[in-house]
Structure formats: structure tokens, C-alpha cells
Amino acid sequence: MRDNATTSMAGGNMSRRRFMGTAATATAAFTLVPRHVLGGPAHVPPSEKLNIAGVGVGGRGASNLRALSDEKQNIVALCDVDWSHASGTFRRYPDARKYKDFRKMLDKEDKNIDAVVVATADNCHAVASMAAIKRGKHVYCEKPLTHDIYEARMIAKAAREAGVATQMGNGGQATEERRLVAEYIWAGAIGPVREVHIWTDRPNRGAFGEYWPQGVDRPKDTPPVPETLDWDLWLGPAPERPYNPAYLPFKWRGWWDFGTGALGDIGCHSFDPAVRALKLGAPLTVEACSTRVNKETYPLGSIVTYHFGTRGDMPPLKFVWYDGGLKPPRPESMDEGWQMGTNGKLYVGDKGVMADHVVMPKARREEFGKPPKVIPRSPGHYTEWINACKGGEPAGSNFDHAGPMTEMVLLGNVALRMDIREKLFRTALQWDAEKMEFPNVPEANQYVRREYRKGWSL
């Protein structure tokens, strides 16, 4: 987010006139790409339907395509490496051409498609998105945008240069809560914010059962690859290893080579309101502590701490992530009886706290009331992207916003990788965002950009 994109919070006693005047500038935080870049090679007239192709259509991809078809867009081509897992989507769109290799699909369907939805495992997000961007296609990519930091930087840059409309799949960014959080903070409801705490129960057992396994070793058995699955294509740029059902479907999230763990899964959802409201760009430092696990999977539980410097009139910020069921201490100003659930967000200011978007204590909430509505409301997460593809305003989580936020999220995973080495690592990693490197711990730089398997490139 831009440093000049948010109104001053100094003292928290801003007059309504001053707040309304400066908040108009602050709404720029929700529209980060100039409108003139949208008339790129894949511009679609507003009156026409988009012709959309899906890459990875058996899980989240199926939901994305269903939402887009409900919006009366055309689903014309489908690609999945596991035709059994994707069979339901194939039946839903019987006229769509079917493929296993997205590269072949993009080559053959180049003139037939306007936009591509990418919902593969995390390890293939960047290569599939980049292939579409290079062909001038609009892109919707599931979160996290990429598997590593370098990919996030390159994908955002490529989309900007190509002038295509983009959206990351953190649908919560279009909700009322996202806007209320910013409006409360900008209006000084809890005073200057000095800490943010975000937590999740993943990957542990929650209300819907175990999400996915972590803290496990690589399986030693090598069962045959199912006839409907192209295992080599599923691996994509990840290092080669034998097939095992321990990795898919969905269970890939907990493996370093394929997923981005609980932080990658939930971070792009739950970080978003804080990133926007508190003008968070790159952190100064990041450090982590976690349960002791192997080098194959993410830890069972972890705490990642980011530190940000001043941003305009906003003070330095401590930002802490917890997963595996870990939670922050309960603040004294929280309402008595308020339950800190299995997933939550807490903003700590000089005049109170805000849990999700509820101001506390009660006395402060009643004294302050409701903030003025100064941020435009969303027509819907998918509608934003459709409108952007047809020349409208940029979508709320376009890659100029989603790319830097994904970098922030994935910095936490680098800190985790350093923490779980054979020798515990207790030094905060200093981050030079411009150079994309850790100047104080060069050995951490190996995790900024992964090596692709032969035959794959960005």
C-alpha cells in the first residue's frame, strides 16, 4: 500500500470534516492500479461475455468457475492433471474443451479465451499465471498468489506491464468487514494502532475435522500412479519425487515443496484488512518460533512476528501471526465474556482494541459510535474482476496489491524454514525489499527464489 494512501491518525481526535476530506485520498488503498493500464491486449468490451479457461478445476477451481458461470460468463476450456478429480467440473461444462497441460491449452485456445482462472496447488500458481499473462490473458489466481517471494514480485510486474486485469482469490477482501476495519482505524476509534495479532486453528483439527497433515515425514512406499493422473504435470516446477496419495488432493498444503502451510492458506485472507488499513508494505524484520519438525512439512504450530516502521503519522507496528491453535494473550480492555475463537484478528490501539471489527471496551464503542462510510462498497469479489476485464476499475485484490501482500506472507515461511534447522535460529531476519534479500543472514536468501525442475520456467 502507498504511504500517502491513508489519513492521519495522530491523536485519534480528528474532526469529521478533516476525516472526510482526507479519507478520500485513503480510499486509493483499495484501487492501486491506474485505470489507463486496463485497455491491454485482452480488453473485452463491457457488453460481451468473457470466454474463460480454468487451470486446476477439481477443488477451488470448481467453485471459482461456478461463481463466474453464475455471473453469466462463458466457460470454454478446462485443464486439470487429474481427470477423475475434475470429473464433476467436466460434467458441469460438457461443451468446454478438456486438457491436462495448461501450456498446450493456452497455445491451442489462444484466440478463443479472454481470461484464465488458476487454482492449482501452490507450486504451480506462478508458472500457470505467468503463461497466461504473457499471452495477454486476464488472470484470476487463487491465494496465495505464488509459492515464493521472487515469483510474487515477477508476477505483479508482468501483469502491470501487460495491462491485464487480475484478482487473487482472497474473496473476503470484498466484504463489509474489510471496509469497517479501515474506517474505524482511520477515524481513530481505538487510537494509533501499535500491535496486530492474527491467529488460526489450521492445520490442526477444527470444526470440520483435520485440515491437512503437518509434522510428518516423507512416505516411503511408492504405490502406482492412478491412470487418470499425470503425476509429472502435477509436480510442475517442484522437485521430482514418487507419487503418493499423502500429497493430494488438498493434503499438499502441508508440504514445503508443494504448499505454503497454514500461513499461506489463511494469511492472504486475514492479513488483508490490516495491510490496507495500516498501510503495510514490506516489514523491516521477520522472525519465527515453531514446534520442532522435519524438513519435509510445515510445523504443527508456529508464531511469526513482523516489525514495521513508521508509515506517515502511524507509529511502528508489531504484527504477530499464530497457527496450530495458538493464540495471543487476552487484552485487559476486551469485553468480559468475549470469546477469542479458533480464528481471529485483534488490533491493539492506545484507546482500546478491535476484535475483527468490534471496538472494545464497551464504553469506548458506545462513545465512538460508527465511523463515516468513506470507502466504496464492493459489487462482489468475482464481479470486481469481471468488470476489470471489461475495462472497469481494477479489482480489489489485483496483483499490484496481492503481490506485495503475498511477499509479506511468504516472508514468514522463510523465517520458519530458518527456525526449524538442526540448530535453532534466534536472529530476526532483516528484509531489504528493494534487493529482495536478507542482508544480515545471507543463508536465508536461498528461500527467496526456488530452483525449478528441468523443463519449467517463469
Backbone torsions as a table, in degrees:
resi	resn	phi	psi	omega
1	MET	NA	150.5	-177.7
2	ARG	-73.3	146.6	178.6
3	ASP	-68.6	-24.2	-178.8
4	ASN	-98.3	16.8	-172.5
5	ALA	-92.8	-3.0	-174.3
6	THR	-132.6	143.7	-178.5
7	THR	-69.0	155.5	178.2
8	SER	-64.2	143.6	175.7
9	MET	-113.4	8.9	-171.3
10	ALA	-54.6	120.8	175.9
11	GLY	79.2	-21.5	178.4
12	GLY	71.3	13.5	-176.7
13	ASN	-115.5	37.2	-177.0
14	MET	-66.0	136.0	176.3
15	SER	-70.3	156.8	-179.8
16	ARG	-62.0	-39.5	-179.3
17	ARG	-62.4	-46.8	-179.2
18	ARG	-65.2	-40.0	179.8
19	PHE	-62.1	-46.8	-177.9
20	MET	-65.4	-34.7	-179.3
21	GLY	-70.3	-41.9	-177.0
22	THR	-83.7	-25.0	-178.3
23	ALA	-67.2	-23.0	176.5
24	ALA	-61.4	-38.2	174.5
25	THR	-67.4	-36.7	-177.3
26	ALA	-63.3	-29.9	-178.3
27	THR	-65.7	-13.0	175.0
28	ALA	-59.7	-21.9	178.1
29	ALA	-64.0	-18.1	179.8
30	PHE	-101.0	0.3	177.5
31	THR	-140.1	92.6	-167.4
32	LEU	-100.0	-7.4	-177.5
33	VAL	-114.7	130.8	178.0
34	PRO	-57.9	141.9	-176.3
35	ARG	-62.1	-30.8	-172.7
36	HIS	-66.6	-15.2	-178.2
37	VAL	-82.8	-4.0	-171.7
38	LEU	-82.4	-14.2	-178.7
39	GLY	-87.5	45.7	-176.1
40	GLY	-77.2	-165.4	-173.4
41	PRO	-63.2	-21.3	-177.3
42	ALA	-110.0	24.8	179.8
43	HIS	-60.0	135.0	-179.3
44	VAL	-118.6	127.3	177.7
45	PRO	-55.9	143.7	-177.0
46	PRO	-57.8	-27.4	-176.7
47	SER	-79.2	-12.4	-175.0
48	GLU	-99.3	153.9	174.6
49	LYS	-82.5	148.4	174.5
50	LEU	-77.0	140.6	168.6
51	ASN	-97.1	113.5	-168.8
52	ILE	-114.9	138.9	173.2
53	ALA	-112.6	146.1	178.9
54	GLY	-113.7	136.3	175.3
55	VAL	-117.8	111.2	-172.5
56	GLY	84.8	88.3	-168.4
57	VAL	-121.2	14.2	-177.0
58	GLY	-95.8	-20.6	-177.4
59	GLY	-119.4	-107.8	177.2
60	ARG	-60.1	-32.4	178.9
61	GLY	-59.1	-37.8	178.6
62	ALA	-62.3	-43.1	179.0
63	SER	-65.4	-41.7	179.3
64	ASN	-61.7	-47.1	-178.7
65	LEU	-66.0	-36.7	178.1
66	ARG	-62.9	-42.4	178.9
67	ALA	-63.7	-39.6	-179.0
68	LEU	-72.1	-36.5	176.7
69	SER	-70.0	-32.5	174.5
70	ASP	-63.8	-26.1	176.4
71	GLU	-85.2	11.5	174.4
72	LYS	71.4	27.1	173.5
73	GLN	-93.3	160.0	-176.2
74	ASN	-91.9	128.0	173.8
75	ILE	-99.9	109.6	-168.7
76	VAL	-111.1	-19.5	-179.0
77	ALA	-148.6	143.1	-176.7
78	LEU	-132.2	135.4	180.0
79	CYS	-132.1	128.7	174.7
80	ASP	-154.6	141.9	-178.8
81	VAL	-79.8	-12.6	180.0
82	ASP	-125.6	98.1	-173.7
83	TRP	-72.5	-17.3	174.0
84	SER	-73.6	-47.6	179.4
85	HIS	-63.2	-31.2	-176.9
86	ALA	-92.7	3.0	-171.4
87	SER	-59.0	-36.6	179.6
88	GLY	-63.1	-40.4	177.9
89	THR	-69.1	-38.4	177.0
90	PHE	-60.2	-41.0	179.9
91	ARG	-68.5	-33.9	-177.7
92	ARG	-68.3	-32.5	-178.9
93	TYR	-123.6	73.1	-172.8
94	PRO	-65.1	-22.3	-178.6
95	ASP	-88.2	-8.1	-179.5
96	ALA	-76.1	138.5	177.5
97	ARG	-72.3	143.2	-173.9
98	LYS	-110.9	140.8	180.0
99	TYR	-142.7	161.5	171.6
100	LYS	-107.3	-30.7	-177.1
101	ASP	-107.5	116.3	-177.0
102	PHE	-63.8	-28.0	179.5
103	ARG	-65.9	-42.0	176.7
104	LYS	-66.6	-39.9	178.4
105	MET	-61.2	-45.8	-178.4
106	LEU	-65.8	-35.9	177.2
107	ASP	-65.6	-47.8	-174.4
108	LYS	-75.5	-34.2	-174.9
109	GLU	-99.7	13.3	-172.1
110	ASP	-51.2	-43.6	-176.9
111	LYS	-83.8	-8.0	-174.0
112	ASN	-101.0	-14.9	-174.1
113	ILE	-119.7	144.9	177.0
114	ASP	-101.5	-29.4	-170.8
115	ALA	-149.0	156.1	-176.3
116	VAL	-131.3	136.5	174.4
117	VAL	-106.6	121.1	-178.2
118	VAL	-106.8	118.7	-179.6
119	ALA	-142.7	44.8	176.3
120	THR	-80.0	-175.5	165.8
121	ALA	-63.2	158.2	-173.3
122	ASP	-55.9	-32.9	-174.2
123	ASN	-64.6	-17.6	-179.2
124	CYS	-110.3	0.2	-178.4
125	HIS	-54.7	-49.7	-172.4
126	ALA	-69.3	-45.6	-176.0
127	VAL	-65.7	-38.1	179.3
128	ALA	-71.1	-43.0	179.6
129	SER	-64.2	-43.4	-179.4
130	MET	-64.3	-39.4	179.0
131	ALA	-60.7	-39.4	178.8
132	ALA	-70.8	-43.4	-179.6
133	ILE	-60.7	-42.4	-179.1
134	LYS	-63.7	-21.9	177.2
135	ARG	-95.5	8.8	176.4
136	GLY	76.8	23.1	-179.1
137	LYS	-94.0	142.6	170.9
138	HIS	-67.2	148.6	-173.4
139	VAL	-132.9	131.5	166.7
140	TYR	-112.7	120.2	-178.4
141	CYS	-123.9	134.7	177.6
142	GLU	-62.9	161.6	178.3
143	LYS	-86.7	155.4	-14.0
144	PRO	-67.7	155.5	-174.4
145	LEU	-55.3	-38.7	-177.3
146	THR	-143.3	174.6	179.5
147	HIS	-90.5	-27.3	177.9
148	ASP	-136.3	168.0	-172.5
149	ILE	-65.6	-44.8	-179.7
150	TYR	-58.3	-43.2	179.3
151	GLU	-59.4	-42.7	-179.3
152	ALA	-60.7	-42.2	179.8
153	ARG	-64.3	-43.3	-176.1
154	MET	-72.2	-37.2	-180.0
155	ILE	-66.0	-44.4	178.9
156	ALA	-62.2	-41.9	179.7
157	LYS	-64.4	-45.1	-178.0
158	ALA	-64.4	-41.5	179.9
159	ALA	-64.8	-40.3	179.3
160	ARG	-62.6	-45.7	-178.1
161	GLU	-69.1	-33.0	-179.4
162	ALA	-78.9	-18.1	-179.8
163	GLY	70.6	28.6	179.7
164	VAL	-94.6	156.0	178.2
165	ALA	-85.1	135.3	-174.4
166	THR	-134.3	159.4	175.6
167	GLN	-158.5	132.4	171.6
168	MET	-91.5	152.7	-171.9
169	GLY	-82.7	40.2	172.4
170	ASN	-97.5	78.9	-171.2
171	GLY	-58.7	-23.2	179.9
172	GLY	-63.2	-17.5	-179.7
173	GLN	-63.6	-18.2	-178.4
174	ALA	-91.4	1.4	-172.3
175	THR	-84.7	169.3	177.0
176	GLU	-65.5	-37.0	-178.5
177	GLU	-57.2	-42.7	-178.9
178	ARG	-57.0	-40.3	-177.8
179	ARG	-76.1	-39.8	179.7
180	LEU	-63.0	-40.8	179.3
181	VAL	-56.9	-48.9	-179.8
182	ALA	-64.5	-44.0	-177.0
183	GLU	-65.8	-38.8	175.7
184	TYR	-63.7	-47.5	-176.8
185	ILE	-66.6	-45.3	-179.5
186	TRP	-63.5	-31.3	179.9
187	ALA	-83.5	-2.3	176.8
188	GLY	82.0	25.1	-176.1
189	ALA	-58.9	-37.7	179.5
190	ILE	-118.1	15.2	-179.3
191	GLY	75.1	-176.5	177.3
192	PRO	-55.2	133.0	-176.8
193	VAL	-91.6	127.0	-176.4
194	ARG	-114.2	-17.1	178.8
195	GLU	-143.1	146.8	170.6
196	VAL	-130.6	133.9	177.6
197	HIS	-126.5	127.8	-178.7
198	ILE	-130.6	134.2	-176.5
199	TRP	-140.3	158.1	177.9
200	THR	-146.5	154.3	175.1
201	ASP	-82.4	-14.4	-178.3
202	ARG	-68.9	144.1	8.7
203	PRO	-92.9	10.9	-174.0
204	ASN	-72.7	176.9	-179.0
205	ARG	-69.9	125.5	179.4
206	GLY	-122.9	-155.1	-176.7
207	ALA	-63.3	-25.1	-176.9
208	PHE	-108.2	20.3	-179.9
209	GLY	90.3	-172.8	-179.2
210	GLU	-68.9	131.2	-177.9
211	TYR	-74.2	-55.1	175.3
212	TRP	-165.2	156.3	-177.4
213	PRO	-78.6	142.7	170.9
214	GLN	-139.4	167.4	-178.0
215	GLY	69.1	28.7	-180.0
216	VAL	-120.1	158.2	178.8
217	ASP	-87.5	165.6	177.1
218	ARG	-66.1	133.0	179.5
219	PRO	-64.2	148.0	-177.2
220	LYS	-97.8	-19.9	-179.8
221	ASP	-79.5	156.2	-178.3
222	THR	-130.5	76.6	178.7
223	PRO	-67.7	161.0	179.9
224	PRO	-66.6	149.8	178.3
225	VAL	-74.3	131.9	177.0
226	PRO	-55.5	144.4	-176.2
227	GLU	-61.0	-29.1	-176.7
228	THR	-84.3	-5.7	-174.8
229	LEU	-107.9	131.9	170.4
230	ASP	-96.3	95.9	-173.8
231	TRP	-65.4	-37.6	-179.7
232	ASP	-62.5	-42.4	177.7
233	LEU	-69.6	-34.2	178.5
234	TRP	-62.9	-40.4	178.6
235	LEU	-62.3	-36.2	-178.9
236	GLY	56.0	-130.0	-178.3
237	PRO	-80.1	-3.8	-178.4
238	ALA	-70.6	155.3	179.3
239	PRO	-57.7	145.8	-178.0
240	GLU	-70.6	140.8	174.6
241	ARG	-157.1	160.4	180.0
242	PRO	-66.8	151.1	175.9
243	TYR	-64.1	145.6	170.7
244	ASN	-157.2	139.6	179.2
245	PRO	-65.7	-5.4	176.2
246	ALA	-66.4	-15.1	-174.4
247	TYR	-99.4	-24.1	-172.5
248	LEU	-153.3	158.1	-5.6
249	PRO	-80.9	155.8	173.7
250	PHE	72.0	-33.2	-176.3
251	LYS	-68.5	-8.8	178.7
252	TRP	-62.3	-20.1	-174.8
253	ARG	-57.0	-31.8	-174.8
254	GLY	-86.7	-1.9	-176.3
255	TRP	-101.3	130.6	-178.0
256	TRP	-52.4	-41.5	-174.7
257	ASP	-71.0	-23.6	-171.4
258	PHE	-115.6	-40.0	-174.8
259	GLY	-115.4	-172.1	179.1
260	THR	-128.3	21.1	173.2
261	GLY	66.9	-166.9	-179.3
262	ALA	-64.0	-36.9	-179.4
263	LEU	-63.8	-45.8	178.5
264	GLY	-67.5	-34.7	-177.5
265	ASP	-70.4	-46.6	-172.8
266	ILE	-102.9	-26.7	-174.1
267	GLY	-55.9	-43.0	-178.3
268	CYS	-68.5	-20.0	172.1
269	HIS	-79.4	-57.0	-167.5
270	SER	-82.3	-21.6	176.4
271	PHE	-74.6	-25.6	-168.0
272	ASP	-54.5	-49.4	-178.6
273	PRO	-62.0	-36.6	179.0
274	ALA	-70.6	-40.3	179.6
275	VAL	-58.2	-43.6	-178.5
276	ARG	-73.4	-50.3	-173.5
277	ALA	-68.5	-31.9	-173.9
278	LEU	-108.4	14.0	174.0
279	LYS	54.8	46.9	-175.6
280	LEU	-86.7	121.2	171.4
281	GLY	-105.1	-127.5	179.1
282	ALA	-80.6	138.8	177.1
283	PRO	-75.1	161.5	174.0
284	LEU	-77.7	-42.4	-179.2
285	THR	-142.3	160.5	173.6
286	VAL	-145.5	139.4	177.6
287	GLU	-146.1	160.4	-174.7
288	ALA	-144.7	154.6	166.5
289	CYS	-137.8	149.1	-173.6
290	SER	-156.8	171.2	169.7
291	THR	-64.8	158.2	-175.7
292	ARG	-86.5	117.4	-179.4
293	VAL	-133.6	-177.2	179.6
294	ASN	-85.2	-175.8	-177.7
295	LYS	-92.7	8.6	-179.7
296	GLU	-95.0	-38.2	-173.9
297	THR	-128.8	161.8	178.3
298	TYR	-68.3	160.4	-178.4
299	PRO	-70.0	160.3	178.8
300	LEU	-69.2	-29.3	178.2
301	GLY	-155.1	146.7	-178.2
302	SER	-154.0	160.6	172.6
303	ILE	-130.0	125.6	-179.9
304	VAL	-120.6	129.2	-177.3
305	THR	-118.8	124.2	175.9
306	TYR	-107.3	146.8	172.7
307	HIS	-123.7	131.0	178.6
308	PHE	-117.1	146.8	176.8
309	GLY	-81.6	-170.4	177.3
310	THR	-66.0	148.3	177.7
311	ARG	-133.4	98.2	-173.6
312	GLY	62.7	-124.2	179.1
313	ASP	-87.5	-0.1	-177.9
314	MET	-84.5	138.3	-176.0
315	PRO	-76.4	169.3	173.8
316	PRO	-54.3	150.2	-172.9
317	LEU	-129.6	135.6	169.9
318	LYS	-102.3	126.5	-174.0
319	PHE	-126.6	118.4	-172.5
320	VAL	-122.9	132.6	177.4
321	TRP	-110.0	138.2	177.9
322	TYR	-130.4	137.1	172.7
323	ASP	-136.3	179.2	-178.0
324	GLY	71.5	19.1	-179.8
325	GLY	93.1	-3.3	176.5
326	LEU	-72.4	150.1	-178.2
327	LYS	-139.9	161.1	175.8
328	PRO	-77.8	164.8	173.2
329	PRO	-61.8	149.7	179.2
330	ARG	-76.7	123.8	-179.5
331	PRO	-73.0	149.3	-178.4
332	GLU	-64.1	-30.7	-176.2
333	SER	-82.7	-0.5	177.8
334	MET	-72.0	142.2	-179.3
335	ASP	-56.6	138.5	176.7
336	GLU	-62.5	132.5	-179.7
337	GLY	90.5	-10.1	178.3
338	TRP	-68.7	126.1	-177.4
339	GLN	-89.7	124.7	173.0
340	MET	-84.6	99.0	-172.8
341	GLY	-67.0	-172.7	-177.5
342	THR	-72.6	-20.4	175.7
343	ASN	-134.6	135.0	-178.0
344	GLY	-169.1	170.6	178.9
345	LYS	-136.7	134.9	-176.8
346	LEU	-134.0	125.7	178.2
347	TYR	-111.1	126.5	-175.4
348	VAL	-111.0	116.2	-179.8
349	GLY	-118.7	177.5	-178.4
350	ASP	-70.7	-21.7	-176.7
351	LYS	-112.7	7.0	-179.5
352	GLY	153.7	-167.7	179.0
353	VAL	-129.1	165.6	174.4
354	MET	-134.5	119.4	176.9
355	ALA	-96.9	115.0	-169.5
356	ASP	57.2	-102.0	175.6
357	HIS	-130.4	28.9	177.9
358	VAL	-106.1	118.0	-179.5
359	VAL	-77.0	136.1	178.5
360	MET	-137.8	153.8	4.9
361	PRO	-74.1	176.2	-176.2
362	LYS	-57.4	-39.8	-178.5
363	ALA	-60.5	-42.2	178.9
364	ARG	-67.7	-39.6	179.4
365	ARG	-61.0	-44.5	-178.8
366	GLU	-71.7	-34.8	178.9
367	GLU	-66.7	-41.4	-173.7
368	PHE	-80.6	-41.8	-176.7
369	GLY	79.0	-147.2	-177.9
370	LYS	-102.3	143.3	177.4
371	PRO	-78.0	156.3	174.5
372	PRO	-62.9	144.8	176.5
373	LYS	-83.2	105.9	-176.8
374	VAL	-116.7	-7.0	-179.1
375	ILE	-105.5	129.4	177.4
376	PRO	-56.8	139.4	177.5
377	ARG	-82.7	154.2	-175.1
378	SER	-86.2	143.5	173.2
379	PRO	-77.0	-7.4	-177.4
380	GLY	132.6	145.5	-173.9
381	HIS	-58.4	-47.8	-179.1
382	TYR	-74.2	-36.8	178.6
383	THR	-62.2	-37.4	176.0
384	GLU	-54.0	-47.9	-176.3
385	TRP	-69.1	-42.4	178.5
386	ILE	-58.4	-47.1	179.5
387	ASN	-61.2	-40.8	179.2
388	ALA	-64.2	-40.2	178.5
389	CYS	-61.3	-28.7	-177.6
390	LYS	-97.3	16.9	174.4
391	GLY	98.1	5.6	179.1
392	GLY	-81.5	-165.9	-179.5
393	GLU	-63.9	152.8	177.6
394	PRO	-58.1	146.5	176.8
395	ALA	-67.4	155.5	-173.8
396	GLY	-62.6	-31.7	179.0
397	SER	-115.4	41.6	174.7
398	ASN	-58.5	162.8	-169.4
399	PHE	-67.6	-18.8	173.9
400	ASP	-69.8	-23.1	171.6
401	HIS	-93.6	-46.6	-174.2
402	ALA	-68.1	-33.4	-178.9
403	GLY	-62.7	-56.5	178.1
404	PRO	-60.5	-37.2	179.3
405	MET	-67.7	-37.9	175.9
406	THR	-63.1	-39.6	176.0
407	GLU	-57.8	-46.0	179.3
408	MET	-58.6	-47.5	179.5
409	VAL	-58.5	-48.2	-174.0
410	LEU	-72.8	-20.7	172.4
411	LEU	-59.0	-34.7	177.3
412	GLY	-62.9	-36.9	178.3
413	ASN	-69.4	-33.3	174.5
414	VAL	-62.6	-44.3	178.8
415	ALA	-61.2	-37.9	177.3
416	LEU	-65.1	-40.1	-179.5
417	ARG	-64.1	-35.0	177.8
418	MET	-72.2	-34.0	-175.5
419	ASP	-72.8	-27.4	-174.5
420	ILE	-97.1	12.8	175.3
421	ARG	-66.4	172.4	-177.3
422	GLU	-57.9	-33.0	178.5
423	LYS	-109.1	119.9	-177.1
424	LEU	-54.9	137.7	-174.7
425	PHE	-111.5	121.3	-173.7
426	ARG	-122.8	22.2	178.8
427	THR	-103.9	130.2	176.1
428	ALA	-64.1	135.4	178.5
429	LEU	-82.2	121.6	174.1
430	GLN	-82.5	135.5	-174.1
431	TRP	-114.9	121.7	173.0
432	ASP	-100.0	97.8	-173.3
433	ALA	-65.9	-37.2	-178.1
434	GLU	-63.0	-43.3	-179.1
435	LYS	-89.3	-8.2	-176.6
436	MET	54.1	56.1	-180.0
437	GLU	-153.8	161.5	177.2
438	PHE	-104.1	98.7	-172.8
439	PRO	-65.8	-28.0	-176.5
440	ASN	-89.7	-15.2	178.9
441	VAL	-138.3	78.0	-175.9
442	PRO	-56.1	-28.3	-177.9
443	GLU	-67.0	-17.3	176.9
444	ALA	-76.4	-15.7	-176.8
445	ASN	-66.0	-20.2	179.4
446	GLN	-63.3	-19.4	-177.6
447	TYR	-96.9	-0.7	177.3
448	VAL	-73.1	-37.5	-178.3
449	ARG	-139.3	121.1	-179.3
450	ARG	-85.7	158.9	174.5
451	GLU	-86.4	133.2	178.5
452	TYR	-85.2	149.1	173.1
453	ARG	-64.2	149.5	-179.3
454	LYS	-54.3	134.0	-179.5
455	GLY	99.5	-4.8	-179.0
456	TRP	-122.7	144.3	178.9
457	SER	-153.3	161.7	176.5
458	LEU	-91.1	NA	NA
